[in-house]
Amino acid sequence: MDLNLKSFVEVFSFEVSWLEANLLWVFLSSVIYLTIIGFFLNAIRLSIEFEYKNRLERKKIYGNFFKGVLFIGLITALIVFGLSINSRF
């Protein structure tokens, strides 16, 4: 498979099997997906850590922020990722 943007988009959107695709595009796609998941996990971790350290100050600054939004975002990203993999097979 050649190195062009169209082939990357096909690999990234699971239109082409990762076993048949160019190794560079597979590596780049997996790095992007893992980075997105890492951002969600880090946001959840920092939110919980910040709440424990600064309970009173946090309420003054942010009010009552519902941390479930972060969990909903992570679960939504995982569902979209799973559906895109499942639709390929």
Protein Blocks (a to p, Z undefined) as FASTA:
>chain_A
ZZdfklmmmmmnopacfklmcfklmmmmmmmmmmmmmmmmmmmmmmmmmmmmmmmlmmmm
nopadfklmmmmmmmmmmmmmmmmmmmZZ
